[in-house]
Amino acid sequence: MEFPLDPLTVECQQCHAIAETYDYQHPDQAVTCRCCPVQHDHAGIGCRPVTITATARLMLFDIQELMEMAAARDQALFISEEVTT
Amino acid sequence: MAMFDQTDATLVLKAELNGVNYTAPTTLKTKLGTSAPTATANMTELTGTGYTTGGTTMTFSTASAAATSNSSTATWTNGSGSTWSIVGLEIWDTVGPNRHLWGTWTGQPISIANTNSFQVAAAGIAISLVLWVKVLY
């Protein structure tokens, strides 16, 4: 179990076309609009830039780390039970 | 684990358990980083045209049920000439300045090509002290 990733929201600053993407390395390629008819990075000559909106979750505990801790604890308990039996 | 600067966490505990008042910050700035922070080590702060060292002032909603989020928005436009790779964020006060909270962006690293903008919408930074132990045990 782990948190589902939130998508990035990408909006062309010229025509305001919006897309969502999970490609965090190339988010600008998510928007193909009339400003930029070919899929690209919205950063080339003549291309209109995009605004990429991101999210963050600040929590006291990271759920994935907790899962790993629980798994490690269960493994330790299992080994302990094997030794004692 | 994500969230509290260790020094800040100590101050919170002192306020709750040792009668030492916590000095509440009045102005908070959010920094962007190119590496992941930890409880004891700051991230490497982003540099380049479009980003002001020290971060951007942001406001946060009144906490409720052990959670809150940002109420203001922030936008940085990359004019550095190269792609930004954004990994971490830190929330600092302007007095010390002291670091308070830290974390990483969902899906990081996030690439922001030159001329493009990186934005945080209202409620884009979710902050919670809710524990998830019940899920596990």
Backbone of each chain as ProteinMPNN parsed JSONL, in Angstrom:
{"seq_chain_A": "MEFPLDPLTVECQQCHAIAETYDYQHPDQAVTCRCCPVQHDHAGIGCRPVTITATARLMLFDIQELMEMAAARDQALFISEEVTT", "coords_chain_A": {"N_chain_A": [[0.835, -1.198, 0.0], [0.545, 2.185, -0.83], [0.683, 5.757, -1.099], [-1.351, 7.054, -3.672], [0.023, 8.624, -6.519], [-0.184, 12.099, -7.142], [-1.309, 13.735, -10.055], [0.475, 15.996, -12.239], [-0.666, 19.221, -13.135], [-0.924, 20.739, -16.216], [-0.754, 23.687, -18.029], [-1.176, 25.515, -20.951], [0.199, 28.654, -21.455], [-0.614, 30.36, -23.399], [-3.015, 29.583, -24.852], [-4.396, 28.375, -22.901], [-5.002, 25.708, -22.771], [-5.448, 22.681, -21.028], [-3.901, 19.943, -19.363], [-3.451, 16.817, -17.682], [-0.8, 15.006, -16.166], [1.312, 12.175, -15.449], [3.874, 12.061, -16.069], [6.542, 13.085, -14.819], [8.989, 13.876, -15.613], [8.809, 14.914, -18.131], [6.714, 16.91, -18.208], [5.745, 19.056, -19.658], [5.215, 18.106, -22.161], [2.728, 17.139, -22.11], [0.736, 18.767, -22.97], [-0.693, 19.342, -25.984], [-1.48, 21.68, -28.185], [-3.216, 24.21, -30.091], [-1.397, 26.188, -30.223], [0.982, 24.93, -30.244], [1.411, 22.663, -32.348], [2.816, 20.307, -32.651], [3.885, 17.703, -30.571], [5.875, 18.719, -27.978], [8.317, 20.378, -25.931], [7.313, 22.814, -25.156], [9.101, 24.827, -24.877], [10.695, 25.605, -26.901], [11.824, 27.533, -29.818], [9.467, 29.918, -30.652], [7.545, 28.487, -29.381], [4.929, 28.364, -26.951], [5.097, 28.963, -23.495], [4.378, 26.759, -20.707], [2.463, 26.38, -17.679], [3.188, 24.561, -14.868], [1.633, 22.788, -12.435], [2.183, 21.636, -9.241], [2.051, 19.283, -6.435], [2.419, 18.669, -2.902], [2.889, 16.565, -0.064], [3.156, 16.928, 3.239], [3.884, 15.078, 5.902], [3.873, 13.724, 9.208], [4.68, 11.101, 9.403], [5.879, 8.994, 6.877], [3.98, 7.012, 4.82], [4.943, 4.883, 3.326], [7.433, 4.405, 4.436], [6.587, 3.621, 6.948], [5.301, 1.247, 6.321], [7.465, -0.268, 5.522], [8.858, -0.369, 7.92], [7.032, -1.828, 9.446], [7.037, -4.23, 8.053], [9.667, -5.028, 8.459], [9.593, -5.364, 11.192], [7.745, -7.475, 11.428], [9.163, -9.46, 10.113], [11.317, -9.759, 11.834], [9.985, -10.709, 14.099], [9.045, -13.127, 13.094], [11.429, -14.508, 12.621], [12.331, -14.651, 15.221], [10.352, -16.273, 16.385], [10.847, -18.643, 15.008], [13.336, -19.338, 15.975], [12.827, -19.806, 18.649], [11.109, -21.942, 18.587]], "CA_chain_A": [[0.0, 0.0, 0.0], [1.252, 3.445, -0.823], [-0.151, 6.843, -1.579], [-1.381, 7.257, -5.121], [0.666, 9.871, -6.918], [-1.038, 13.129, -7.725], [-0.783, 14.164, -11.357], [0.779, 17.403, -12.456], [-1.563, 19.912, -14.052], [-0.113, 21.512, -17.159], [-1.617, 24.619, -18.76], [-0.509, 26.389, -21.914], [-0.003, 30.047, -21.052], [-1.165, 31.119, -24.519], [-4.418, 29.258, -25.16], [-4.947, 27.846, -21.648], [-5.321, 24.278, -22.825], [-4.994, 22.044, -19.785], [-3.779, 18.489, -19.354], [-2.837, 16.238, -16.488], [0.184, 13.994, -16.542], [2.157, 11.55, -14.427], [5.235, 12.092, -16.574], [7.141, 14.194, -14.079], [10.222, 14.28, -16.273], [8.485, 15.684, -19.342], [5.311, 17.319, -18.034], [5.342, 20.029, -20.68], [4.762, 17.414, -23.365], [1.35, 16.681, -21.925], [-0.196, 19.671, -23.655], [-0.551, 19.599, -27.412], [-2.588, 22.599, -28.451], [-3.086, 24.901, -31.375], [-0.184, 27.005, -30.161], [2.119, 24.04, -30.46], [0.75, 21.516, -32.958], [3.616, 19.097, -32.495], [4.202, 17.478, -29.17], [7.244, 19.124, -27.653], [8.475, 20.779, -24.536], [6.796, 24.158, -24.927], [10.211, 25.7, -24.504], [11.497, 25.878, -28.087], [11.598, 28.812, -30.492], [8.089, 30.078, -31.094], [6.611, 27.745, -28.535], [4.383, 29.091, -25.808], [5.411, 28.237, -22.265], [3.285, 26.194, -19.918], [2.556, 26.438, -16.22], [3.078, 23.212, -14.315], [1.203, 22.89, -11.039], [2.569, 20.425, -8.504], [1.545, 19.159, -5.07], [3.301, 18.009, -1.937], [2.232, 16.153, 1.181], [4.094, 16.9, 4.357], [3.257, 14.318, 6.979], [4.815, 13.346, 10.254], [5.222, 9.823, 9.007], [5.682, 8.607, 5.501], [3.286, 5.732, 4.874], [5.78, 3.818, 2.77], [8.441, 4.091, 5.445], [5.918, 2.871, 8.002], [5.088, -0.111, 5.831], [8.76, -0.951, 5.57], [9.145, -0.635, 9.33], [6.156, -2.911, 9.889], [7.518, -5.465, 7.427], [10.902, -5.402, 9.156], [9.211, -5.865, 12.513], [7.137, -8.79, 11.249], [10.235, -10.387, 9.769], [12.074, -10.004, 13.065], [9.144, -11.56, 14.945], [9.016, -14.451, 12.467], [12.726, -15.143, 12.896], [12.364, -14.919, 16.662], [9.516, -17.44, 16.645], [11.519, -19.814, 14.472], [14.457, -19.668, 16.875], [12.312, -20.331, 19.924], [10.423, -23.221, 18.381]], "C_chain_A": [[0.869, 1.247, 0.0], [0.318, 4.517, -1.361], [-0.191, 6.854, -3.101], [-0.718, 8.589, -5.445], [-0.375, 10.841, -7.446], [-0.46, 13.516, -9.077], [-0.364, 15.624, -11.317], [-0.288, 17.984, -13.374], [-0.726, 20.843, -14.918], [-1.043, 22.39, -17.996], [-0.78, 25.48, -19.701], [-0.816, 27.841, -21.553], [-0.61, 30.895, -22.165], [-2.668, 30.851, -24.711], [-5.124, 28.614, -23.963], [-5.489, 26.421, -21.775], [-4.699, 23.602, -21.612], [-4.916, 20.536, -19.978], [-3.218, 18.058, -18.007], [-1.87, 15.153, -16.927], [0.879, 13.432, -15.319], [3.602, 11.459, -14.914], [5.939, 13.3, -15.959], [8.437, 14.691, -14.725], [9.967, 15.125, -17.518], [7.041, 16.188, -19.254], [4.827, 18.261, -19.13], [4.85, 19.365, -21.952], [3.317, 16.949, -23.267], [0.353, 17.529, -22.713], [0.189, 19.797, -25.126], [-1.753, 20.449, -27.81], [-2.337, 23.332, -29.756], [-1.865, 25.826, -31.389], [1.033, 26.187, -30.557], [1.578, 22.746, -31.046], [1.514, 20.216, -32.835], [3.966, 18.937, -31.019], [5.661, 17.835, -28.902], [7.25, 19.701, -26.253], [7.981, 22.189, -24.224], [7.895, 25.135, -24.512], [11.083, 26.055, -25.703], [11.158, 27.227, -28.704], [10.159, 28.86, -31.008], [7.071, 29.332, -30.265], [6.127, 28.624, -27.392], [4.675, 28.302, -24.537], [4.161, 27.709, -21.583], [3.537, 26.461, -18.434], [2.274, 25.049, -15.672], [2.768, 23.324, -12.825], [1.434, 21.566, -10.331], [1.96, 20.432, -7.106], [2.608, 18.503, -4.19], [2.48, 17.643, -0.717], [3.286, 16.062, 2.27], [3.394, 16.223, 5.526], [4.313, 13.889, 7.977], [5.473, 12.025, 9.925], [4.933, 9.584, 7.534], [5.103, 7.198, 5.481], [4.151, 4.601, 4.342], [6.872, 3.415, 3.754], [7.814, 3.284, 6.576], [5.677, 1.425, 7.581], [6.384, -0.919, 5.888], [9.138, -1.294, 7.006], [8.305, -1.798, 9.833], [6.619, -4.247, 9.315], [8.776, -5.965, 8.122], [10.58, -5.971, 10.527], [8.617, -7.261, 12.409], [8.189, -9.843, 10.934], [11.039, -10.753, 11.013], [11.285, -10.925, 13.994], [9.127, -12.987, 14.415], [10.304, -15.217, 12.766], [12.818, -15.54, 14.372], [11.537, -16.16, 17.015], [10.155, -18.721, 16.132], [12.627, -20.288, 15.399], [13.941, -20.35, 18.147], [11.589, -21.649, 19.771], [11.432, -24.183, 17.827]], "O_chain_A": [[1.831, 1.335, 0.763], [-0.698, 4.224, -1.992], [0.842, 6.679, -3.747], [-0.887, 9.567, -4.717], [-1.33, 10.444, -8.115], [0.759, 13.613, -9.224], [-0.806, 16.387, -10.458], [-0.758, 17.309, -14.29], [0.075, 21.631, -14.415], [-1.999, 21.899, -18.596], [0.203, 26.096, -19.289], [-1.978, 28.203, -21.367], [-1.068, 32.012, -21.921], [-3.478, 31.778, -24.729], [-6.323, 28.343, -24.022], [-6.328, 25.99, -20.984], [-3.573, 23.909, -21.22], [-5.746, 19.933, -20.658], [-2.594, 18.843, -17.294], [-2.089, 14.469, -17.927], [1.021, 14.101, -14.295], [4.449, 10.856, -14.255], [5.925, 14.396, -16.52], [8.917, 15.784, -14.422], [10.799, 15.943, -17.91], [6.236, 15.913, -20.144], [3.649, 18.263, -19.486], [4.142, 19.99, -22.742], [2.756, 16.429, -24.231], [-0.729, 17.066, -23.073], [1.263, 20.297, -25.461], [-2.895, 19.991, -27.773], [-1.342, 23.084, -30.437], [-1.369, 26.195, -32.454], [1.988, 26.705, -31.134], [1.308, 21.809, -30.296], [0.924, 19.137, -32.906], [4.295, 19.9, -30.325], [6.566, 17.298, -29.54], [6.3, 19.529, -25.49], [8.217, 22.696, -23.128], [7.626, 26.149, -23.868], [12.099, 26.732, -25.549], [10.321, 27.969, -28.189], [9.703, 27.955, -31.707], [5.866, 29.524, -30.43], [6.84, 29.515, -26.931], [4.511, 27.082, -24.52], [3.044, 28.155, -21.848], [4.66, 26.728, -18.005], [1.248, 24.442, -15.978], [3.549, 23.886, -12.057], [0.949, 20.518, -10.758], [1.426, 21.443, -6.65], [3.551, 17.877, -4.672], [1.507, 18.315, -0.376], [4.187, 15.224, 2.221], [2.422, 16.748, 6.068], [5.484, 13.714, 7.639], [6.672, 11.845, 10.138], [3.868, 9.935, 7.027], [5.683, 6.285, 6.068], [4.095, 3.482, 4.852], [7.197, 2.235, 3.889], [8.439, 2.364, 7.104], [5.828, 0.499, 8.378], [6.388, -2.094, 6.254], [9.671, -2.37, 7.279], [8.801, -2.657, 10.562], [6.598, -5.268, 10.002], [8.94, -7.164, 8.35], [11.205, -6.932, 10.976], [8.945, -8.137, 13.21], [8.12, -10.971, 11.421], [11.395, -11.914, 11.216], [11.859, -11.823, 14.609], [9.186, -13.943, 15.188], [10.282, -16.397, 13.113], [13.313, -16.613, 14.717], [11.951, -16.988, 17.827], [10.019, -19.774, 16.755], [12.829, -21.488, 15.585], [14.52, -21.316, 18.644], [11.469, -22.403, 20.737], [11.103, -25.34, 17.564]]}, "seq_chain_B": "MAMFDQTDATLVLKAELNGVNYTAPTTLKTKLGTSAPTATANMTELTGTGYTTGGTTMTFSTASAAATSNSSTATWTNGSGSTWSIVGLEIWDTVGPNRHLWGTWTGQPISIANTNSFQVAAAGIAISLVLWVKVLY", "coords_chain_B": {"N_chain_B": [[12.209, 10.782, 8.375], [9.583, 12.442, 6.858], [8.87, 15.899, 7.19], [9.176, 17.446, 9.986], [11.672, 19.757, 10.905], [14.452, 18.886, 12.838], [15.401, 20.495, 14.946], [13.28, 22.248, 15.2], [11.268, 20.482, 15.927], [12.168, 19.758, 18.428], [11.825, 22.164, 19.777], [9.058, 22.32, 19.763], [8.394, 20.167, 21.392], [9.558, 21.041, 23.779], [7.932, 23.21, 24.292], [5.522, 21.949, 24.784], [6.066, 20.226, 26.885], [7.99, 21.184, 28.646], [7.519, 23.725, 29.464], [8.527, 25.819, 27.976], [8.097, 28.543, 26.026], [6.988, 28.537, 22.653], [8.192, 30.293, 19.925], [6.213, 31.783, 17.72], [6.356, 31.963, 14.217], [5.884, 34.795, 12.077], [6.027, 35.421, 9.407], [6.308, 33.334, 6.649], [8.353, 31.51, 4.435], [8.504, 29.688, 1.42], [10.759, 27.453, 0.128], [12.348, 26.176, -2.836], [13.983, 23.17, -3.848], [16.809, 21.325, -5.176], [17.482, 18.894, -4.268], [16.719, 16.278, -1.891], [15.549, 17.188, 1.272], [16.416, 16.482, 4.742], [15.614, 15.667, 8.181], [17.675, 16.815, 9.551], [19.349, 17.985, 7.733], [19.626, 20.54, 5.357], [18.075, 20.958, 2.151], [19.525, 21.293, -1.165], [19.283, 24.424, -2.315], [17.356, 25.744, -4.999], [18.726, 27.53, -7.776], [19.193, 30.372, -9.958], [17.903, 32.428, -12.689], [14.669, 33.588, -12.163], [14.126, 32.401, -9.845], [14.174, 33.366, -6.531], [16.611, 33.401, -4.137], [16.078, 32.145, -0.903], [13.423, 31.895, -0.998], [9.785, 32.108, -1.403], [7.231, 34.126, -0.063], [4.582, 32.646, 1.67], [1.234, 31.893, 2.721], [-0.754, 30.137, 5.172], [-3.589, 28.11, 5.833], [-5.664, 28.198, 8.78], [-4.878, 25.739, 11.084], [-6.627, 22.65, 11.454], [-8.082, 19.796, 12.944], [-5.608, 18.569, 13.102], [-4.359, 19.201, 10.727], [-3.454, 21.132, 7.823], [-3.113, 23.476, 5.067], [-1.574, 25.275, 2.327], [-2.716, 28.6, 1.802], [-2.213, 30.627, 0.073], [-0.948, 31.214, -3.264], [1.835, 30.336, -5.409], [4.227, 31.11, -7.911], [6.872, 30.287, -10.023], [8.934, 31.259, -12.644], [10.94, 29.751, -14.948], [13.831, 31.141, -15.978], [16.37, 30.563, -16.409], [17.759, 29.456, -18.465], [18.314, 26.819, -18.616], [17.072, 23.507, -17.812], [15.104, 23.151, -14.892], [15.345, 20.955, -12.132], [13.277, 19.913, -9.87], [13.044, 18.953, -6.574], [12.783, 19.03, -3.667], [11.087, 20.749, -0.902], [11.076, 23.402, 1.448], [9.981, 25.005, 4.427], [10.463, 28.045, 5.809], [11.046, 30.479, 8.445], [11.341, 34.081, 8.619], [12.838, 35.289, 10.463], [14.961, 34.033, 11.989], [17.002, 33.204, 9.925], [14.859, 30.37, 10.449], [14.481, 26.923, 9.807], [11.453, 25.172, 9.419], [9.48, 23.197, 8.413], [9.693, 20.44, 6.115], [9.938, 18.615, 2.996], [9.161, 16.59, 0.097], [8.313, 17.038, -3.359], [5.418, 15.667, -4.88], [6.009, 12.925, -6.92], [8.524, 13.714, -7.559], [11.839, 13.747, -9.08], [10.783, 16.837, -10.565], [10.706, 18.077, -13.762], [11.299, 21.239, -15.098], [11.231, 22.943, -17.888], [13.233, 25.477, -19.531], [11.796, 28.685, -19.624], [9.29, 27.792, -18.944], [6.798, 27.556, -16.285], [6.663, 26.911, -12.769], [4.253, 26.009, -10.495], [2.391, 26.443, -7.462], [-0.693, 25.659, -6.383], [-3.465, 26.893, -4.385], [-3.861, 25.037, -1.437], [-2.195, 23.146, -2.393], [-0.005, 22.262, -1.032], [-0.18, 19.958, 1.268], [-0.416, 19.55, 4.69], [0.068, 17.569, 7.468], [-0.431, 16.161, 10.692], [-1.522, 13.819, 11.266], [-1.506, 10.499, 12.247], [-0.716, 7.341, 10.761], [-0.764, 4.921, 11.835], [-2.831, 3.212, 12.515], [-3.552, 2.022, 10.167], [-1.733, 0.096, 9.833], [-1.599, -1.567, 12.048]], "CA_chain_B": [[10.797, 10.907, 7.992], [9.277, 13.769, 6.331], [8.118, 16.964, 7.803], [9.693, 18.384, 10.981], [13.074, 20.0, 11.181], [14.706, 18.307, 14.16], [15.479, 21.583, 15.924], [11.921, 22.752, 15.378], [10.539, 19.456, 16.677], [12.609, 19.869, 19.819], [11.177, 23.349, 20.343], [7.648, 21.981, 19.98], [8.341, 19.315, 22.589], [9.845, 21.884, 24.939], [6.735, 24.019, 24.556], [4.444, 21.099, 25.317], [6.433, 19.424, 28.059], [8.979, 21.802, 29.527], [7.138, 25.091, 29.798], [9.298, 26.798, 27.2], [7.209, 29.043, 24.974], [7.405, 28.439, 21.254], [8.065, 31.573, 19.235], [5.517, 31.54, 16.457], [6.796, 32.831, 13.124], [4.812, 35.595, 11.487], [6.16, 35.348, 7.951], [6.895, 32.055, 6.236], [8.762, 31.441, 3.035], [8.658, 28.346, 0.87], [11.915, 27.324, -0.751], [12.431, 25.036, -3.738], [15.307, 22.575, -3.811], [17.178, 20.34, -6.197], [17.759, 17.633, -3.589], [15.746, 15.988, -0.832], [15.994, 17.553, 2.615], [16.161, 15.536, 5.831], [15.294, 16.367, 9.427], [18.851, 17.51, 10.065], [20.14, 18.589, 6.649], [18.852, 21.308, 4.389], [18.214, 20.6, 0.74], [20.256, 22.254, -1.984], [18.265, 25.351, -2.822], [17.377, 26.06, -6.429], [19.337, 28.817, -8.128], [18.994, 30.76, -11.354], [16.917, 33.459, -12.985], [13.294, 33.131, -11.976], [13.966, 31.934, -8.472], [14.868, 34.22, -5.572], [17.152, 32.665, -2.996], [15.348, 32.454, 0.33], [12.059, 31.429, -1.187], [8.651, 32.998, -1.649], [6.315, 34.204, 1.076], [3.303, 31.946, 1.506], [0.386, 31.844, 3.916], [-1.351, 28.823, 5.384], [-4.891, 28.134, 6.492], [-5.65, 27.825, 10.19], [-4.884, 24.281, 11.218], [-7.819, 22.027, 12.025], [-7.98, 18.332, 12.917], [-4.196, 18.204, 12.922], [-3.946, 19.343, 9.331], [-3.639, 22.431, 7.19], [-2.514, 23.555, 3.734], [-1.301, 26.659, 1.947], [-3.865, 29.363, 1.313], [-1.749, 31.475, -1.025], [-0.342, 30.502, -4.389], [3.172, 30.811, -5.765], [4.648, 30.722, -9.255], [8.245, 30.617, -10.39], [9.149, 31.062, -14.077], [12.336, 29.407, -15.203], [14.518, 31.955, -16.972], [17.787, 30.259, -16.177], [18.396, 28.977, -19.685], [18.395, 25.355, -18.587], [15.924, 22.883, -17.144], [15.127, 22.973, -13.442], [14.927, 19.661, -11.605], [12.796, 20.304, -8.545], [12.891, 17.766, -5.726], [12.327, 19.252, -2.296], [10.607, 22.046, -0.457], [11.278, 23.697, 2.863], [9.263, 26.184, 4.905], [11.337, 28.782, 6.733], [10.616, 31.801, 8.885], [12.233, 35.129, 8.122], [13.503, 35.927, 11.604], [16.262, 33.381, 12.24], [15.815, 32.409, 9.594], [14.867, 28.992, 10.93], [13.7, 25.979, 9.016], [10.387, 24.546, 10.208], [8.972, 21.967, 7.817], [10.377, 20.07, 4.871], [9.352, 17.465, 2.315], [9.461, 16.506, -1.331], [7.159, 17.194, -4.249], [4.872, 14.413, -5.391], [6.552, 12.511, -8.212], [9.843, 14.326, -7.818], [12.096, 15.133, -9.481], [9.909, 17.407, -11.589], [11.506, 18.879, -14.698], [10.67, 22.465, -15.599], [12.09, 23.441, -18.963], [13.429, 26.921, -19.59], [10.635, 29.545, -19.955], [8.064, 27.286, -18.328], [6.584, 27.99, -14.906], [6.319, 25.934, -11.73], [3.231, 26.678, -9.699], [1.714, 25.761, -6.361], [-2.038, 26.191, -6.21], [-3.948, 26.871, -3.012], [-4.035, 23.675, -0.913], [-1.275, 22.236, -3.082], [0.901, 21.687, -0.028], [-1.001, 19.408, 2.357], [0.429, 19.336, 5.867], [-0.749, 16.812, 8.416], [0.197, 15.433, 11.791], [-2.32, 12.625, 11.485], [-0.715, 9.288, 12.168], [-1.314, 6.291, 9.939], [-0.441, 3.658, 12.485], [-4.009, 2.343, 12.512], [-3.598, 1.286, 8.909], [-0.745, -0.963, 9.868], [-1.69, -2.479, 13.189]], "C_chain_B": [[10.463, 12.359, 7.682], [8.673, 14.679, 7.388], [8.878, 17.876, 8.769], [11.207, 18.516, 10.937], [13.338, 19.545, 12.615], [14.773, 19.385, 15.253], [14.095, 22.118, 16.231], [11.096, 21.756, 16.199], [10.901, 19.511, 18.155], [11.935, 21.056, 20.502], [9.699, 23.085, 20.625], [7.507, 21.127, 21.24], [8.615, 20.124, 23.853], [8.641, 22.732, 25.312], [5.652, 23.183, 25.227], [4.795, 20.494, 26.67], [7.329, 20.129, 29.065], [8.674, 23.26, 29.844], [7.935, 26.163, 29.09], [8.444, 27.27, 26.028], [7.829, 28.902, 23.59], [7.184, 29.794, 20.599], [7.45, 31.345, 17.858], [6.019, 32.48, 15.373], [5.614, 33.592, 12.53], [4.836, 35.551, 9.963], [6.879, 34.059, 7.589], [7.231, 32.086, 4.75], [8.93, 29.983, 2.616], [9.809, 28.35, -0.122], [11.761, 26.104, -1.654], [13.855, 24.493, -3.713], [15.531, 21.546, -4.894], [17.613, 19.017, -5.578], [16.73, 17.454, -2.49], [16.299, 16.42, 0.525], [15.799, 16.384, 3.583], [15.871, 16.353, 7.085], [16.464, 17.202, 9.932], [19.678, 18.192, 8.985], [19.235, 19.323, 5.666], [19.054, 20.75, 2.987], [19.149, 21.601, 0.063], [19.236, 23.168, -2.64], [18.466, 25.618, -4.313], [18.048, 27.409, -6.657], [18.995, 29.141, -9.582], [17.899, 31.784, -11.513], [15.502, 32.885, -12.886], [13.039, 32.61, -10.584], [14.793, 32.834, -7.555], [15.316, 33.394, -4.379], [16.451, 33.115, -1.708], [13.877, 32.117, 0.233], [11.024, 32.527, -1.351], [7.704, 32.96, -0.457], [5.006, 33.495, 0.755], [2.548, 31.989, 2.822], [-0.316, 30.492, 3.963], [-2.671, 28.97, 6.137], [-4.734, 27.741, 7.959], [-5.779, 26.312, 10.315], [-6.154, 23.797, 11.9], [-7.683, 20.521, 11.884], [-6.576, 17.882, 12.535], [-3.734, 18.303, 11.482], [-4.168, 20.773, 8.852], [-3.061, 22.366, 5.778], [-2.29, 25.027, 3.407], [-2.559, 27.336, 1.429], [-3.472, 30.299, 0.175], [-1.151, 30.609, -2.132], [1.058, 31.062, -4.649], [3.523, 30.289, -7.149], [6.079, 31.185, -9.493], [8.407, 30.314, -11.884], [10.632, 30.888, -14.36], [12.905, 30.27, -16.325], [16.01, 31.708, -16.929], [18.523, 29.848, -17.443], [18.576, 27.474, -19.719], [17.228, 24.805, -17.771], [16.138, 22.805, -15.638], [14.72, 21.532, -13.127], [14.564, 19.871, -10.139], [12.452, 19.058, -7.738], [12.209, 18.096, -4.403], [11.711, 20.615, -2.07], [10.875, 22.181, 1.028], [10.513, 24.964, 3.21], [10.083, 26.816, 6.022], [10.623, 30.015, 7.261], [11.645, 32.811, 8.396], [13.02, 35.779, 9.247], [14.889, 35.349, 11.806], [17.28, 33.631, 11.156], [15.984, 30.972, 10.066], [14.002, 28.118, 10.031], [12.669, 25.305, 9.914], [9.979, 23.187, 9.628], [9.699, 21.685, 6.504], [9.677, 18.862, 4.255], [9.784, 17.451, 0.867], [8.171, 16.634, -2.128], [6.704, 15.83, -4.744], [5.448, 14.117, -6.774], [7.931, 13.042, -8.516], [10.879, 13.303, -8.296], [11.163, 15.578, -10.607], [10.758, 18.324, -12.472], [10.702, 20.074, -15.191], [11.614, 23.06, -16.631], [12.187, 24.963, -18.921], [12.201, 27.606, -20.194], [9.329, 29.033, -19.366], [7.992, 27.69, -16.855], [6.229, 26.822, -14.002], [5.378, 26.635, -10.756], [2.741, 25.788, -8.561], [0.356, 26.421, -6.197], [-2.397, 26.202, -4.728], [-4.267, 25.425, -2.622], [-3.135, 22.662, -1.617], [-0.259, 21.594, -2.156], [0.051, 21.251, 1.156], [-0.087, 19.04, 3.514], [-0.418, 18.676, 6.943], [0.101, 16.165, 9.492], [-0.586, 14.166, 12.112], [-1.439, 11.399, 11.305], [-1.465, 8.215, 11.399], [-1.119, 4.911, 10.548], [-1.619, 2.68, 12.44], [-4.097, 1.508, 11.236], [-2.757, 0.023, 9.008], [-1.001, -1.989, 10.952], [-3.138, -2.74, 13.581]], "O_chain_B": [[11.031, 13.311, 8.217], [8.047, 14.23, 8.348], [9.201, 19.003, 8.392], [11.932, 17.521, 10.932], [12.526, 19.798, 13.505], [14.255, 19.192, 16.353], [13.773, 22.409, 17.383], [10.316, 22.154, 17.064], [10.046, 19.333, 19.023], [11.526, 20.967, 21.66], [9.156, 23.574, 21.615], [6.607, 21.346, 22.051], [7.972, 19.911, 24.88], [8.36, 22.95, 26.49], [4.955, 23.654, 26.125], [3.916, 20.276, 27.504], [7.415, 19.708, 30.219], [9.504, 23.95, 30.436], [8.007, 27.299, 29.56], [8.108, 26.484, 25.142], [9.025, 29.119, 23.393], [6.104, 30.374, 20.712], [8.082, 30.79, 16.958], [6.097, 33.687, 15.599], [4.491, 33.089, 12.489], [3.794, 35.632, 9.313], [7.925, 33.735, 8.151], [6.483, 32.622, 3.933], [9.438, 29.159, 3.376], [9.838, 29.131, -1.073], [11.123, 25.12, -1.279], [14.815, 25.251, -3.576], [14.593, 20.976, -5.451], [18.063, 18.117, -6.288], [15.962, 18.369, -2.193], [17.416, 16.043, 0.88], [15.101, 15.42, 3.273], [15.883, 17.583, 7.051], [16.27, 18.18, 10.654], [20.624, 18.913, 9.304], [18.219, 18.796, 5.212], [20.084, 20.146, 2.686], [19.515, 22.622, 0.646], [18.414, 22.716, -3.438], [19.591, 25.702, -4.807], [17.947, 28.314, -5.828], [18.558, 28.27, -10.334], [17.077, 31.994, -10.62], [15.195, 31.837, -13.454], [11.895, 32.401, -10.182], [15.984, 33.033, -7.789], [14.503, 32.768, -3.698], [16.262, 34.308, -1.467], [13.17, 32.057, 1.238], [11.349, 33.712, -1.426], [7.413, 31.895, 0.087], [4.403, 33.716, -0.295], [3.14, 32.104, 3.895], [-0.456, 29.802, 2.954], [-2.827, 29.858, 6.975], [-3.791, 27.041, 8.33], [-6.668, 25.694, 9.729], [-6.684, 24.447, 12.801], [-7.233, 20.019, 10.854], [-6.388, 16.948, 11.756], [-2.83, 17.583, 11.059], [-4.972, 21.517, 9.415], [-2.576, 21.32, 5.349], [-2.759, 25.911, 4.123], [-3.361, 26.733, 0.715], [-4.328, 30.717, -0.604], [-0.888, 29.421, -1.941], [1.408, 32.136, -4.16], [3.162, 29.171, -7.514], [6.44, 32.325, -9.2], [8.052, 29.225, -12.335], [11.456, 31.751, -14.057], [12.505, 30.141, -17.482], [16.809, 32.54, -17.359], [19.753, 29.883, -17.497], [18.952, 26.916, -20.749], [16.495, 25.555, -17.126], [17.216, 22.44, -15.169], [13.849, 20.968, -13.789], [15.438, 19.991, -9.281], [11.665, 18.218, -8.175], [11.181, 17.511, -4.063], [11.794, 21.509, -2.912], [10.897, 21.196, 1.765], [10.407, 25.882, 2.397], [10.355, 26.189, 7.046], [9.712, 30.54, 6.62], [12.679, 32.448, 7.837], [13.785, 36.715, 9.013], [15.88, 36.079, 11.797], [18.33, 34.213, 11.426], [17.089, 30.429, 10.082], [12.94, 28.528, 9.564], [12.98, 24.913, 11.039], [10.122, 22.156, 10.286], [10.246, 22.589, 5.873], [8.912, 18.171, 4.927], [10.666, 18.207, 0.46], [7.081, 16.367, -1.622], [7.524, 14.946, -4.995], [5.383, 14.949, -7.679], [8.452, 12.841, -9.613], [10.795, 12.125, -7.949], [10.806, 14.792, -11.484], [11.436, 19.227, -11.982], [9.566, 19.931, -15.643], [12.661, 23.61, -16.291], [11.333, 25.641, -18.35], [11.643, 27.125, -21.181], [8.353, 29.781, -19.298], [8.986, 28.107, -16.259], [5.577, 25.867, -14.424], [5.678, 27.72, -10.258], [2.684, 24.564, -8.678], [0.273, 27.614, -5.903], [-1.708, 25.588, -3.912], [-4.873, 24.686, -3.398], [-3.304, 21.454, -1.449], [0.28, 20.527, -2.447], [-0.387, 22.081, 1.953], [0.892, 18.313, 3.343], [-1.492, 19.168, 7.288], [1.205, 15.686, 9.234], [-0.331, 13.517, 13.126], [-0.712, 11.285, 10.318], [-2.696, 8.186, 11.387], [-1.28, 3.885, 9.888], [-1.425, 1.469, 12.34], [-4.658, 0.412, 11.241], [-3.034, -0.983, 8.355], [-0.656, -3.159, 10.792], [-3.397, -3.488, 14.524]]}, "name": "protein", "num_of_chains": 2, "seq": "MEFPLDPLTVECQQCHAIAETYDYQHPDQAVTCRCCPVQHDHAGIGCRPVTITATARLMLFDIQELMEMAAARDQALFISEEVTTMAMFDQTDATLVLKAELNGVNYTAPTTLKTKLGTSAPTATANMTELTGTGYTTGGTTMTFSTASAAATSNSSTATWTNGSGSTWSIVGLEIWDTVGPNRHLWGTWTGQPISIANTNSFQVAAAGIAISLVLWVKVLY"}
